[in-house]
Amino acid sequence: MKDLILIVCYMGKLPSYFSMFIDSCAWNSKIDFLIVTDDFIDAESFPQNIQIVNKGIEDIGNLIKSRISTSAKLERPYKLCDYKPAYGVLFEEYIRQYNFWGHCDIDLIWGDLEHTVLPLLAQNRDRYFKYGHLTLYKNTPEVAEFYKKDYSGLNYNLVFSSNISCGFDEKGGTWKLAEEQGLNIYHDEICFDIKWRKLQNNIEVFNFKNYDNQCFIIDNGHIYRYYDSNGKIFKEERAYIHFQKRSITPVKLYKDKSYQFLFDRIIELDVNYSLPLCFKRNIDKRLKLEELIRVDIKNLFQSIKYKMLVFKKIIGVYK
Protein backbone atom coordinates (compact mmCIF):
# COMPACT_ATOMS: atom_id res chain seq x y z
CA MET A 1 0.00 0.00 0.00
CA LYS A 2 1.10 3.56 -0.76
CA ASP A 3 0.68 6.41 1.70
CA LEU A 4 -1.33 9.13 -0.01
CA ILE A 5 -3.04 10.26 -3.21
CA LEU A 6 -4.45 13.78 -3.67
CA ILE A 7 -7.39 14.36 -6.03
CA VAL A 8 -8.04 17.47 -8.11
CA CYS A 9 -11.27 17.72 -10.08
CA TYR A 10 -11.24 20.84 -12.25
CA MET A 11 -13.69 21.65 -15.02
CA GLY A 12 -12.99 24.39 -17.56
CA LYS A 13 -9.85 26.05 -18.83
CA LEU A 14 -7.03 25.48 -16.38
CA PRO A 15 -5.48 28.74 -15.13
CA SER A 16 -1.98 29.74 -16.17
CA TYR A 17 -0.64 29.21 -12.64
CA PHE A 18 -1.50 25.51 -12.93
CA SER A 19 2.03 25.03 -14.27
CA MET A 20 3.46 26.13 -10.91
CA PHE A 21 1.20 23.69 -9.09
CA ILE A 22 2.56 20.90 -11.31
CA ASP A 23 6.15 22.03 -10.71
CA SER A 24 5.66 21.75 -6.96
CA CYS A 25 3.91 18.36 -7.28
CA ALA A 26 7.10 17.08 -8.89
CA TRP A 27 9.03 17.99 -5.72
CA ASN A 28 6.95 15.48 -3.76
CA SER A 29 7.57 12.20 -5.55
CA LYS A 30 6.31 10.06 -2.64
CA ILE A 31 2.80 11.49 -3.01
CA ASP A 32 0.59 10.71 -6.02
CA PHE A 33 -1.82 13.16 -7.66
CA LEU A 34 -4.97 12.38 -9.65
CA ILE A 35 -6.13 15.27 -11.85
CA VAL A 36 -9.61 14.94 -13.35
CA THR A 37 -10.34 17.61 -15.94
CA ASP A 38 -12.05 18.33 -19.23
CA ASP A 39 -9.24 20.64 -20.37
CA PHE A 40 -6.63 19.30 -22.76
CA ILE A 41 -3.32 18.68 -21.00
CA ASP A 42 -0.11 17.68 -22.69
CA ALA A 43 1.08 15.51 -19.82
CA GLU A 44 4.06 13.88 -21.53
CA SER A 45 6.47 16.03 -19.53
CA PHE A 46 4.59 15.58 -16.25
CA PRO A 47 6.28 13.68 -13.40
CA GLN A 48 5.35 10.04 -12.87
CA ASN A 49 3.43 10.80 -9.67
CA ILE A 50 0.69 12.64 -11.63
CA GLN A 51 -2.16 10.80 -13.36
CA ILE A 52 -4.54 12.63 -15.72
CA VAL A 53 -8.13 11.47 -16.24
CA ASN A 54 -10.19 13.25 -18.90
CA LYS A 55 -13.82 13.65 -17.83
CA GLY A 56 -16.28 16.46 -18.45
CA ILE A 57 -18.80 17.96 -16.04
CA GLU A 58 -21.54 15.81 -17.55
CA ASP A 59 -19.44 12.69 -16.92
CA ILE A 60 -18.93 13.69 -13.28
CA GLY A 61 -22.62 14.52 -12.93
CA ASN A 62 -23.58 11.07 -14.21
CA LEU A 63 -21.06 9.48 -11.87
CA ILE A 64 -22.58 11.34 -8.93
CA LYS A 65 -26.09 10.23 -9.89
CA SER A 66 -25.04 6.59 -10.26
CA ARG A 67 -22.97 6.34 -7.06
CA ILE A 68 -24.62 8.79 -4.67
CA SER A 69 -28.08 10.13 -5.59
CA THR A 70 -30.20 10.52 -8.69
CA SER A 71 -31.40 13.88 -7.34
CA ALA A 72 -27.87 15.30 -7.08
CA LYS A 73 -27.12 18.38 -9.16
CA LEU A 74 -23.95 19.57 -10.85
CA GLU A 75 -24.71 22.40 -13.23
CA ARG A 76 -21.59 24.52 -12.74
CA PRO A 77 -17.98 23.64 -11.92
CA TYR A 78 -17.76 25.48 -8.57
CA LYS A 79 -20.45 23.17 -7.17
CA LEU A 80 -17.79 20.43 -7.25
CA CYS A 81 -16.48 21.83 -3.95
CA ASP A 82 -19.54 20.44 -2.18
CA TYR A 83 -18.77 16.97 -3.56
CA LYS A 84 -15.14 16.87 -2.40
CA PRO A 85 -15.93 14.87 0.77
CA ALA A 86 -17.50 12.21 -1.50
CA TYR A 87 -14.44 11.81 -3.75
CA GLY A 88 -13.59 8.61 -1.90
CA VAL A 89 -16.80 7.16 -3.36
CA LEU A 90 -16.72 8.89 -6.74
CA PHE A 91 -13.11 7.95 -7.50
CA GLU A 92 -12.93 4.74 -5.48
CA GLU A 93 -11.20 2.76 -8.24
CA TYR A 94 -8.25 5.18 -8.24
CA ILE A 95 -7.54 5.12 -4.49
CA ARG A 96 -7.66 1.44 -3.58
CA GLN A 97 -3.92 1.03 -3.16
CA TYR A 98 -3.52 3.98 -0.76
CA ASN A 99 -3.78 4.24 3.02
CA PHE A 100 -5.04 7.83 2.76
CA TRP A 101 -6.65 9.97 0.09
CA GLY A 102 -7.39 13.66 -0.04
CA HIS A 103 -8.61 16.53 -2.16
CA CYS A 104 -6.85 19.79 -2.88
CA ASP A 105 -7.10 22.99 -4.91
CA ILE A 106 -4.64 24.17 -7.55
CA ASP A 107 -4.26 27.82 -6.46
CA LEU A 108 -1.37 26.82 -4.27
CA ILE A 109 2.30 25.90 -4.32
CA TRP A 110 3.48 22.89 -2.37
CA GLY A 111 6.45 22.89 -0.10
CA ASP A 112 8.03 19.73 1.30
CA LEU A 113 4.94 17.57 1.92
CA GLU A 114 7.14 14.56 2.63
CA HIS A 115 8.49 16.44 5.64
CA THR A 116 5.38 18.32 6.78
CA VAL A 117 2.43 16.05 5.89
CA LEU A 118 3.45 12.41 5.52
CA PRO A 119 4.72 12.11 9.13
CA LEU A 120 1.26 13.17 10.37
CA LEU A 121 -0.31 10.11 8.75
CA ALA A 122 1.38 7.93 11.38
CA GLN A 123 -1.23 9.30 13.82
CA ASN A 124 -3.82 7.36 11.79
CA ARG A 125 -6.54 10.02 12.07
CA ASP A 126 -9.85 9.78 10.21
CA ARG A 127 -9.62 13.32 8.82
CA TYR A 128 -6.90 15.95 8.62
CA PHE A 129 -7.47 19.73 8.22
CA LYS A 130 -10.70 21.69 8.04
CA TYR A 131 -10.42 23.69 4.80
CA GLY A 132 -11.20 22.50 1.29
CA HIS A 133 -7.89 23.52 -0.28
CA LEU A 134 -6.32 20.48 1.43
CA THR A 135 -8.16 17.78 3.33
CA LEU A 136 -7.01 14.20 3.96
CA TYR A 137 -9.06 11.11 4.86
CA LYS A 138 -8.26 7.61 6.06
CA ASN A 139 -9.05 5.23 3.22
CA THR A 140 -11.73 3.09 4.82
CA PRO A 141 -15.34 2.49 3.71
CA GLU A 142 -16.62 4.04 6.93
CA VAL A 143 -14.73 7.31 6.44
CA ALA A 144 -15.57 7.42 2.72
CA GLU A 145 -19.28 7.35 3.61
CA PHE A 146 -19.17 9.55 6.72
CA TYR A 147 -20.46 12.62 4.84
CA LYS A 148 -23.90 10.94 4.86
CA LYS A 149 -24.16 11.15 8.66
CA ASP A 150 -26.60 13.53 10.33
CA TYR A 151 -25.40 16.64 12.12
CA SER A 152 -26.60 20.13 13.02
CA GLY A 153 -25.82 21.58 9.58
CA LEU A 154 -27.23 20.92 6.13
CA ASN A 155 -27.25 17.20 5.36
CA TYR A 156 -25.75 15.81 2.19
CA ASN A 157 -29.10 15.15 0.50
CA LEU A 158 -30.05 18.81 0.80
CA VAL A 159 -26.59 20.02 -0.22
CA PHE A 160 -26.31 17.74 -3.24
CA SER A 161 -29.84 18.37 -4.49
CA SER A 162 -29.32 22.15 -4.45
CA ASN A 163 -27.51 24.29 -7.02
CA ILE A 164 -26.28 26.54 -4.23
CA SER A 165 -22.67 26.17 -3.11
CA CYS A 166 -22.85 25.28 0.57
CA GLY A 167 -19.22 24.95 1.65
CA PHE A 168 -19.86 21.30 2.50
CA ASP A 169 -16.12 20.57 2.30
CA GLU A 170 -15.20 23.35 4.73
CA LYS A 171 -15.20 23.91 8.48
CA GLY A 172 -18.95 24.64 8.63
CA GLY A 173 -19.78 21.50 6.68
CA THR A 174 -18.19 18.09 6.96
CA TRP A 175 -15.54 19.31 9.40
CA LYS A 176 -18.33 20.23 11.82
CA LEU A 177 -20.00 16.93 10.99
CA ALA A 178 -16.79 15.05 11.81
CA GLU A 179 -16.52 16.87 15.15
CA GLU A 180 -20.13 16.08 16.10
CA GLN A 181 -19.78 12.45 15.02
CA GLY A 182 -16.63 12.02 17.10
CA LEU A 183 -14.24 11.21 14.27
CA ASN A 184 -10.55 11.23 15.10
CA ILE A 185 -9.55 14.50 13.46
CA TYR A 186 -6.38 16.57 13.17
CA HIS A 187 -7.02 20.23 13.96
CA ASP A 188 -3.84 22.18 13.20
CA GLU A 189 -3.53 24.01 9.90
CA ILE A 190 -0.23 23.68 8.09
CA CYS A 191 -0.31 26.32 5.35
CA PHE A 192 0.12 30.00 4.74
CA ASP A 193 -3.35 31.00 3.53
CA ILE A 194 -2.87 34.41 1.92
CA LYS A 195 -5.89 36.69 2.07
CA TRP A 196 -7.09 38.30 -1.14
CA ARG A 197 -8.39 41.44 0.62
CA LYS A 198 -5.57 43.02 2.58
CA LEU A 199 -6.18 45.46 5.39
CA GLN A 200 -2.57 46.22 6.36
CA ASN A 201 0.61 47.11 4.53
CA ASN A 202 1.78 43.53 4.42
CA ILE A 203 0.58 40.21 3.08
CA GLU A 204 -1.75 38.72 5.68
CA VAL A 205 -2.10 35.12 6.76
CA PHE A 206 -5.23 33.49 8.10
CA ASN A 207 -4.79 32.19 11.66
CA PHE A 208 -1.28 33.59 12.09
CA LYS A 209 0.07 36.80 13.59
CA ASN A 210 1.40 39.22 10.99
CA TYR A 211 4.38 41.52 11.20
CA ASP A 212 5.35 44.77 9.54
CA ASN A 213 8.51 43.08 8.27
CA GLN A 214 7.77 39.65 6.89
CA CYS A 215 8.16 37.76 3.63
CA PHE A 216 7.23 34.43 2.09
CA ILE A 217 10.04 32.46 0.48
CA ILE A 218 10.07 29.29 -1.64
CA ASP A 219 13.51 27.86 -1.03
CA ASN A 220 14.79 24.51 -2.31
CA GLY A 221 11.30 23.03 -2.34
CA HIS A 222 10.32 24.38 1.08
CA ILE A 223 7.84 27.15 2.01
CA TYR A 224 9.07 29.58 4.65
CA ARG A 225 7.94 32.78 6.27
CA TYR A 226 10.63 35.04 7.65
CA TYR A 227 9.65 37.84 9.99
CA ASP A 228 11.26 40.45 12.21
CA SER A 229 9.96 40.55 15.77
CA ASN A 230 11.59 43.13 18.03
CA GLY A 231 14.75 43.14 15.96
CA LYS A 232 15.13 39.37 15.85
CA ILE A 233 14.59 37.33 12.67
CA PHE A 234 12.42 34.21 12.91
CA LYS A 235 11.76 31.50 10.35
CA GLU A 236 8.84 29.08 10.13
CA GLU A 237 7.98 26.38 7.62
CA ARG A 238 4.56 25.30 6.37
CA ALA A 239 3.41 22.64 3.92
CA TYR A 240 2.15 24.99 1.22
CA ILE A 241 1.16 28.52 0.34
CA HIS A 242 -2.45 29.08 -0.75
CA PHE A 243 -3.41 32.12 -2.80
CA GLN A 244 -6.99 32.78 -3.79
CA LYS A 245 -9.28 35.10 -5.81
CA ARG A 246 -6.43 36.54 -7.86
CA SER A 247 -4.29 35.97 -10.89
CA ILE A 248 -0.66 35.06 -10.44
CA THR A 249 1.73 35.47 -13.35
CA PRO A 250 3.33 32.01 -13.62
CA VAL A 251 7.05 31.35 -13.59
CA LYS A 252 8.92 28.09 -13.98
CA LEU A 253 9.69 26.77 -10.51
CA TYR A 254 12.82 24.72 -9.88
CA LYS A 255 13.31 22.85 -6.65
CA ASP A 256 16.95 23.94 -6.28
CA LYS A 257 16.20 27.67 -6.65
CA SER A 258 14.71 30.36 -4.42
CA TYR A 259 11.68 32.60 -5.01
CA GLN A 260 9.69 35.24 -3.19
CA PHE A 261 5.90 35.11 -3.19
CA LEU A 262 4.35 38.55 -3.58
CA PHE A 263 0.67 39.44 -3.77
CA ASP A 264 0.29 39.08 -7.52
CA ARG A 265 3.55 37.53 -8.71
CA ILE A 266 6.50 35.33 -7.84
CA ILE A 267 10.07 36.46 -8.45
CA GLU A 268 13.28 34.45 -8.55
CA LEU A 269 15.89 35.35 -5.93
CA ASP A 270 19.65 35.31 -5.99
CA VAL A 271 21.38 32.54 -4.09
CA ASN A 272 22.41 34.98 -1.36
CA TYR A 273 19.15 36.90 -1.17
CA SER A 274 18.72 39.72 1.32
CA LEU A 275 15.92 39.41 3.87
CA PRO A 276 15.74 43.19 4.51
CA LEU A 277 15.25 43.67 0.76
CA CYS A 278 12.56 40.92 0.74
CA PHE A 279 10.80 42.67 3.63
CA LYS A 280 10.89 45.96 1.73
CA ARG A 281 9.62 44.30 -1.45
CA ASN A 282 6.66 42.80 0.40
CA ILE A 283 4.49 45.86 -0.28
CA ASP A 284 0.71 45.92 -0.19
CA LYS A 285 -0.92 45.88 -3.63
CA ARG A 286 -4.67 45.90 -3.27
CA LEU A 287 -7.09 44.51 -5.78
CA LYS A 288 -8.55 47.17 -8.02
CA LEU A 289 -11.80 48.69 -6.75
CA GLU A 290 -13.87 47.13 -9.54
CA GLU A 291 -12.43 43.71 -8.70
CA LEU A 292 -13.28 44.17 -5.02
CA ILE A 293 -16.85 45.17 -5.88
CA ARG A 294 -17.27 42.23 -8.25
CA VAL A 295 -16.02 39.68 -5.72
CA ASP A 296 -17.95 41.23 -2.83
CA ILE A 297 -21.25 41.24 -4.77
CA LYS A 298 -20.72 37.63 -5.82
CA ASN A 299 -19.96 36.59 -2.23
CA LEU A 300 -22.96 38.56 -0.91
CA PHE A 301 -25.45 36.85 -3.22
CA GLN A 302 -23.92 33.46 -2.47
CA SER A 303 -24.21 34.11 1.28
CA ILE A 304 -27.87 35.17 0.95
CA LYS A 305 -28.75 32.04 -1.02
CA TYR A 306 -27.01 29.80 1.51
CA LYS A 307 -28.70 31.47 4.50
CA MET A 308 -32.10 31.06 2.82
CA LEU A 309 -31.37 27.36 2.43
CA VAL A 310 -30.45 27.08 6.12
CA PHE A 311 -33.59 29.02 7.10
CA LYS A 312 -35.81 26.68 5.07
CA LYS A 313 -34.30 23.73 6.88
CA ILE A 314 -34.92 25.37 10.27
CA ILE A 315 -38.60 26.03 9.55
CA GLY A 316 -39.10 22.52 8.25
CA VAL A 317 -39.31 23.03 4.50
CA TYR A 318 -36.41 20.59 4.13
CA LYS A 319 -35.85 17.59 6.38
C-alpha positions in Angstrom: 0.0 0.0 0.0 1.1 3.6 -0.8 0.7 6.4 1.7 -1.3 9.1 0.0 -3.0 10.3 -3.2 -4.5 13.8 -3.7 -7.4 14.4 -6.0 -8.0 17.5 -8.1 -11.3 17.7 -10.1 -11.2 20.8 -12.2 -13.7 21.6 -15.0 -13.0 24.4 -17.6 -9.9 26.1 -18.8 -7.0 25.5 -16.4 -5.5 28.7 -15.1 -2.0 29.7 -16.2 -0.6 29.2 -12.6 -1.5 25.5 -12.9 2.0 25.0 -14.3 3.5 26.1 -10.9 1.2 23.7 -9.1 2.6 20.9 -11.3 6.1 22.0 -10.7 5.7 21.7 -7.0 3.9 18.4 -7.3 7.1 17.1 -8.9 9.0 18.0 -5.7 6.9 15.5 -3.8 7.6 12.2 -5.6 6.3 10.1 -2.6 2.8 11.5 -3.0 0.6 10.7 -6.0 -1.8 13.2 -7.7 -5.0 12.4 -9.6 -6.1 15.3 -11.9 -9.6 14.9 -13.3 -10.3 17.6 -15.9 -12.0 18.3 -19.2 -9.2 20.6 -20.4 -6.6 19.3 -22.8 -3.3 18.7 -21.0 -0.1 17.7 -22.7 1.1 15.5 -19.8 4.1 13.9 -21.5 6.5 16.0 -19.5 4.6 15.6 -16.3 6.3 13.7 -13.4 5.4 10.0 -12.9 3.4 10.8 -9.7 0.7 12.6 -11.6 -2.2 10.8 -13.4 -4.5 12.6 -15.7 -8.1 11.5 -16.2 -10.2 13.3 -18.9 -13.8 13.6 -17.8 -16.3 16.5 -18.5 -18.8 18.0 -16.0 -21.5 15.8 -17.6 -19.4 12.7 -16.9 -18.9 13.7 -13.3 -22.6 14.5 -12.9 -23.6 11.1 -14.2 -21.1 9.5 -11.9 -22.6 11.3 -8.9 -26.1 10.2 -9.9 -25.0 6.6 -10.3 -23.0 6.3 -7.1 -24.6 8.8 -4.7 -28.1 10.1 -5.6 -30.2 10.5 -8.7 -31.4 13.9 -7.3 -27.9 15.3 -7.1 -27.1 18.4 -9.2 -23.9 19.6 -10.9 -24.7 22.4 -13.2 -21.6 24.5 -12.7 -18.0 23.6 -11.9 -17.8 25.5 -8.6 -20.4 23.2 -7.2 -17.8 20.4 -7.3 -16.5 21.8 -4.0 -19.5 20.4 -2.2 -18.8 17.0 -3.6 -15.1 16.9 -2.4 -15.9 14.9 0.8 -17.5 12.2 -1.5 -14.4 11.8 -3.8 -13.6 8.6 -1.9 -16.8 7.2 -3.4 -16.7 8.9 -6.7 -13.1 8.0 -7.5 -12.9 4.7 -5.5 -11.2 2.8 -8.2 -8.3 5.2 -8.2 -7.5 5.1 -4.5 -7.7 1.4 -3.6 -3.9 1.0 -3.2 -3.5 4.0 -0.8 -3.8 4.2 3.0 -5.0 7.8 2.8 -6.7 10.0 0.1 -7.4 13.7 0.0 -8.6 16.5 -2.2 -6.9 19.8 -2.9 -7.1 23.0 -4.9 -4.6 24.2 -7.5 -4.3 27.8 -6.5 -1.4 26.8 -4.3 2.3 25.9 -4.3 3.5 22.9 -2.4 6.5 22.9 -0.1 8.0 19.7 1.3 4.9 17.6 1.9 7.1 14.6 2.6 8.5 16.4 5.6 5.4 18.3 6.8 2.4 16.1 5.9 3.4 12.4 5.5 4.7 12.1 9.1 1.3 13.2 10.4 -0.3 10.1 8.8 1.4 7.9 11.4 -1.2 9.3 13.8 -3.8 7.4 11.8 -6.5 10.0 12.1 -9.9 9.8 10.2 -9.6 13.3 8.8 -6.9 16.0 8.6 -7.5 19.7 8.2 -10.7 21.7 8.0 -10.4 23.7 4.8 -11.2 22.5 1.3 -7.9 23.5 -0.3 -6.3 20.5 1.4 -8.2 17.8 3.3 -7.0 14.2 4.0 -9.1 11.1 4.9 -8.3 7.6 6.1 -9.0 5.2 3.2 -11.7 3.1 4.8 -15.3 2.5 3.7 -16.6 4.0 6.9 -14.7 7.3 6.4 -15.6 7.4 2.7 -19.3 7.3 3.6 -19.2 9.6 6.7 -20.5 12.6 4.8 -23.9 10.9 4.9 -24.2 11.1 8.7 -26.6 13.5 10.3 -25.4 16.6 12.1 -26.6 20.1 13.0 -25.8 21.6 9.6 -27.2 20.9 6.1 -27.2 17.2 5.4 -25.7 15.8 2.2 -29.1 15.2 0.5 -30.0 18.8 0.8 -26.6 20.0 -0.2 -26.3 17.7 -3.2 -29.8 18.4 -4.5 -29.3 22.1 -4.5 -27.5 24.3 -7.0 -26.3 26.5 -4.2 -22.7 26.2 -3.1 -22.9 25.3 0.6 -19.2 24.9 1.6 -19.9 21.3 2.5 -16.1 20.6 2.3 -15.2 23.3 4.7 -15.2 23.9 8.5 -18.9 24.6 8.6 -19.8 21.5 6.7 -18.2 18.1 7.0 -15.5 19.3 9.4 -18.3 20.2 11.8 -20.0 16.9 11.0 -16.8 15.1 11.8 -16.5 16.9 15.1 -20.1 16.1 16.1 -19.8 12.4 15.0 -16.6 12.0 17.1 -14.2 11.2 14.3 -10.6 11.2 15.1 -9.5 14.5 13.5 -6.4 16.6 13.2 -7.0 20.2 14.0 -3.8 22.2 13.2 -3.5 24.0 9.9 -0.2 23.7 8.1 -0.3 26.3 5.4 0.1 30.0 4.7 -3.3 31.0 3.5 -2.9 34.4 1.9 -5.9 36.7 2.1 -7.1 38.3 -1.1 -8.4 41.4 0.6 -5.6 43.0 2.6 -6.2 45.5 5.4 -2.6 46.2 6.4 0.6 47.1 4.5 1.8 43.5 4.4 0.6 40.2 3.1 -1.8 38.7 5.7 -2.1 35.1 6.8 -5.2 33.5 8.1 -4.8 32.2 11.7 -1.3 33.6 12.1 0.1 36.8 13.6 1.4 39.2 11.0 4.4 41.5 11.2 5.4 44.8 9.5 8.5 43.1 8.3 7.8 39.6 6.9 8.2 37.8 3.6 7.2 34.4 2.1 10.0 32.5 0.5 10.1 29.3 -1.6 13.5 27.9 -1.0 14.8 24.5 -2.3 11.3 23.0 -2.3 10.3 24.4 1.1 7.8 27.1 2.0 9.1 29.6 4.6 7.9 32.8 6.3 10.6 35.0 7.6 9.7 37.8 10.0 11.3 40.4 12.2 10.0 40.5 15.8 11.6 43.1 18.0 14.8 43.1 16.0 15.1 39.4 15.9 14.6 37.3 12.7 12.4 34.2 12.9 11.8 31.5 10.3 8.8 29.1 10.1 8.0 26.4 7.6 4.6 25.3 6.4 3.4 22.6 3.9 2.2 25.0 1.2 1.2 28.5 0.3 -2.4 29.1 -0.8 -3.4 32.1 -2.8 -7.0 32.8 -3.8 -9.3 35.1 -5.8 -6.4 36.5 -7.9 -4.3 36.0 -10.9 -0.7 35.1 -10.4 1.7 35.5 -13.3 3.3 32.0 -13.6 7.1 31.4 -13.6 8.9 28.1 -14.0 9.7 26.8 -10.5 12.8 24.7 -9.9 13.3 22.9 -6.6 17.0 23.9 -6.3 16.2 27.7 -6.7 14.7 30.4 -4.4 11.7 32.6 -5.0 9.7 35.2 -3.2 5.9 35.1 -3.2 4.3 38.6 -3.6 0.7 39.4 -3.8 0.3 39.1 -7.5 3.6 37.5 -8.7 6.5 35.3 -7.8 10.1 36.5 -8.4 13.3 34.5 -8.6 15.9 35.3 -5.9 19.7 35.3 -6.0 21.4 32.5 -4.1 22.4 35.0 -1.4 19.2 36.9 -1.2 18.7 39.7 1.3 15.9 39.4 3.9 15.7 43.2 4.5 15.2 43.7 0.8 12.6 40.9 0.7 10.8 42.7 3.6 10.9 46.0 1.7 9.6 44.3 -1.4 6.7 42.8 0.4 4.5 45.9 -0.3 0.7 45.9 -0.2 -0.9 45.9 -3.6 -4.7 45.9 -3.3 -7.1 44.5 -5.8 -8.6 47.2 -8.0 -11.8 48.7 -6.7 -13.9 47.1 -9.5 -12.4 43.7 -8.7 -13.3 44.2 -5.0 -16.8 45.2 -5.9 -17.3 42.2 -8.3 -16.0 39.7 -5.7 -18.0 41.2 -2.8 -21.2 41.2 -4.8 -20.7 37.6 -5.8 -20.0 36.6 -2.2 -23.0 38.6 -0.9 -25.4 36.9 -3.2 -23.9 33.5 -2.5 -24.2 34.1 1.3 -27.9 35.2 1.0 -28.8 32.0 -1.0 -27.0 29.8 1.5 -28.7 31.5 4.5 -32.1 31.1 2.8 -31.4 27.4 2.4 -30.5 27.1 6.1 -33.6 29.0 7.1 -35.8 26.7 5.1 -34.3 23.7 6.9 -34.9 25.4 10.3 -38.6 26.0 9.5 -39.1 22.5 8.2 -39.3 23.0 4.5 -36.4 20.6 4.1 -35.8 17.6 6.4 
